[in-house]
Amino acid sequence: MEMYTDVLLVTANVGSLFDNVGEIESDWMREFFGTVQSHKPRFIALHFQEVGGKDYMVNMGHAENFFCNIESNEEMRDFDRVCTYVDNHFKNVDSFTALGSMYFIHKSLKNIYQYDFNVKDFKAVSGQNKYVGSLDEVTTVEKEKFLKNFWPDFKWSRKGFMRTRWIIHNQGLDLVNVHLFHDASNLIACNASPSIYSDNRQKALRYVINRISDSSYTPLPFFLFGDFNFRLDTLSLVQNLSTSAVVQTVKKDSSNEVEKIICEQKDNDHKVLLHIETKIFAYLHQAVFTEDNGRAILKYDKEISAFHDVITEEDILFPPSYPYCEDYTKPTQYMNTRCPSWCDRILMSHTAQDIIHRRDEGASSVVYNTMGPNVCMGDHKPVFLSFALKTHGH
């Protein structure tokens, strides 16, 4: 007998939540609880990246409160089982990822098990299970930080992934929290197509997919959700945005290094159309990123195409999830620091796509969207996927 279990997957890079303590958090919570209320899931998976923010040594205590506040909120009272994993052990430089994952199980969901990677078997889930620290000894989660050789130029990074494995009504699945490398310099990102950063992300993501599909454990359908840091193909985009402009490259006097790229309109008083520096990406007509959900620039979102053999994604019908203003009076505006991109994603194996129930004509049962589109959620808008999972009765 085929059954369905309503599932909500959410990914959120919460770094700026902790760097701007207080003002964003209550709105963030309200938007999250509103999403839970409107979709009424029986199982929720929340994947966080950059827990504690940039100043994590100072903010980790606040981060723990944040997890407690979600769990103990009245809105979540019908979820009687919770599993929380927070890698906040920043003193352990070689393994610290700043990833956090929370899983909520509704009291009506009876038949659910979680995998223990140590004994290689599934166990029933009960009560509140909270693991905060290095997570190295926790047997229900697998965590790995990317090795240095993925990214020789970076001195230090917290990037990595974390996986848990579940059976919901006899349907097994892997849930993987991922954080990939970012673009360190907008200027270097413009140098080639695809950029060196894009190549490095591709290597790391291929590594994650191989790791979760290898023969150590029986491969299961998987959902990968997190901050992939996927960026638009910047070189092609800039060439396109500046077709009718005069492009100037300003170099540093001492070295021959490019310091900035300025594109001026040919007429119109030579207005600056686009200004790029290492950490500046200012485009005059920002609306191109938001109108019609950024559809005009979606063709530059190419990084996932290298993975079509193994993963797929629902259609993107929302504007780029990053980098939004952290000023809570400007919740729909982008910062002029990076080219807006769809960094935060929910990807899935083809086998996972097969276990998503799609209703016939009329109402779509699958929703892929950002959370809090008109509210300041920090520099990343969380992204969620709500769907009915095909499961099997006894």
C-alpha positions, -999 to +999 in steps of 0.1 A: +000+000+000+015+033-010+014+061+016+027+096+018+046+115+044+048+152+042+084+164+044+100+198+047+137+203+039+153+237+047+188+249+042+201+282+058+235+298+059+230+316+093+264+333+096+250+368+095+223+359+120+250+356+147+271+385+134+241+408+137+228+395+170+192+399+179+175+419+152+173+393+125+167+362+146+131+368+157+120+375+121+139+344+110+121+323+136+087+337+127+093+330+090+104+294+097+074+287+120+051+302+094+065+279+067+060+249+091+024+260+097+015+264+061+030+232+049+022+210+079+051+185+075+055+153+096+092+153+092+115+184+091+152+186+082+170+219+089+205+222+076+226+252+088+260+264+076+283+289+093+269+283+128+283+310+150+291+334+121+325+348+114+331+356+150+322+321+161+345+321+192+323+348+207+290+337+192+289+300+199+269+304+231+243+324+213+242+297+186+233+271+211+205+293+224+193+296+188+189+258+185+172+256+219+148+284+210+137+266+178+133+233+196+114+246+227+091+270+208+054+264+213+050+261+175+070+229+176+052+212+204+037+185+182+072+173+172+079+149+200+113+136+187+142+159+178+178+151+167+202+180+168+238+179+156+260+210+160+297+210+151+308+239+173+342+225+184+362+253+168+394+244+188+397+213+167+409+231+136+413+200+115+377+189+117+356+220+125+329+226+099+304+250+117+276+228+103+244+222+123+216+199+114+182+195+132+155+169+125+120+171+139+096+141+139+059+147+144+040+127+170+018+113+143+048+097+125+052+063+140+074+043+117+108+061+116+143+048+122+178+064+121+210+047+110+239+041+134+270+041+112+289+022+138+268-009+142+255-005+106+219-008+115+188+013+119+174+021+154+140+036+164+142+073+172+129+085+206+130+117+227+153+147+223+188+138+211+212+166+212+249+164+202+269+196+204+307+196+201+331+178+177+306+151+168+335+127+162+322+101+187+285+104+176+275+073+157+243+085+140+261+112+119+290+111+095+310+143+092+339+153+071+358+185+065+374+189+031+411+182+030+435+211+023+444+197-012+409+207-025+418+243-022+456+249-019+453+287-020+430+290+010+448+292+043+419+279+063+383+269+056+354+254+075+339+238+045+327+202+046+296+180+048+276+160+073+252+131+066+224+113+085+204+084+072+167+076+078+139+051+071+105+067+070+077+041+066+101+016+050+116+042+026+153+048+032+170+081+024+203+100+031+202+137+041+234+155+035+243+190+048+269+206+025+290+237+025+313+243-005+340+269-012+331+305-020+344+329-046+372+348-028+377+375-054+352+388-080+381+398-102+395+362-103+360+349-109+359+370-141+391+355-154+379+324-170+347+305-178+342+283-158+361+300-130+388+284-110+364+286-080+338+267-100+363+240-108+371+236-071+335+234-061+330+208-088+358+187-074+345+189-038+309+181-048+320+151-069+339+140-038+308+142-016+286+124-041+312+096-044+316+093-007+279+089-001+275+065-030+305+043-022+303+007-011+308+014+027+270+014+032+241+004+009+235+034-014+201+051-008+183+079-025+198+111-012+190+148-008+220+172-007+211+206+007+232+234+019+253+264+007+269+251-025+282+286-032+273+280-068+279+313-087+268+326-120+293+322-148+307+356-141+328+361-172+299+354-196+275+374-175+299+405-174+305+402-211+267+402-217+259+430-192+286+452-207+280+446-245+270+483-250+295+497-226+331+508-226+351+485-204+382+498-185+406+477-166+424+495-139+457+480-128+478+486-097+508+508-104+534+485-087+523+452-101+504+444-133+475+431-112+440+441-120+425+463-093+391+470-107+370+467-138+347+496-147+320+494-174+306+528-185+277+534-207+287+548-241+261+575-240+240+586-210+268+608-195+291+578-193+272+565-163+290+536-145+270+505-154+291+479-136+320+483-111+339+452-100+367+448-074+378+419-053+348+424-030+326+448-050+301+438-076+279+469-083+255+467-112+234+497-120+202+478-130+198+455-100+163+446-111+176+421-136+183+398-106+148+401-091+123+407-119+106+375-130+126+358-103+159+365-121+149+344-151+170+364-175+202+354-157+193+318-149+211+307-180+244+317-163+237+293-135+258+265-149+275+247-121+250+220-115+250+210-152+283+190-146+263+167-123+232+159-144+243+123-145+238+119-108+217+148-094+187+168-103+168+197-089+133+212-090+128+242-112+141+274-097+113+300-095+128+323-069+154+351-072+191+345-062+194+336-025+225+356-019+239+383-010+210+402+005+213+434+025+218+427+063+200+460+070+165+448+080+148+479+064+160+466+029+149+429+029+147+426-009+178+445-019+211+429-027+245+440-013+270+453-039+296+428-027+291+398-049+271+390-080+237+377-068+236+339-072+216+308-063+241+296-036+216+278-014+201+248-030+183+215-025+196+189-049+187+152-051+197+119-066+175+107-095+163+079-072+152+106-047+132+124-074+114+091-080+101+090-044+086+125-045+048+122-050+035+145-077-003+150-077-021+149-110-034+181-126-042+210-104-025+217-072+013+211-072+024+192-042+060+202-045+071+237-035+107+249-039+112+284-027+130+309-005+118+315+031+111+351+041+113+368+006+101+401+020+118+399+054+155+404+064+168+369+069+205+378+068+227+378+037+213+344+026+176+337+022+169+301+035+156+278+008+131+251+014+116+221-004+082+208+007+069+176-008+051+143+000+075+114+002+062+081-012+064+056+016+051+020+021+027+006+046+032-028+061 
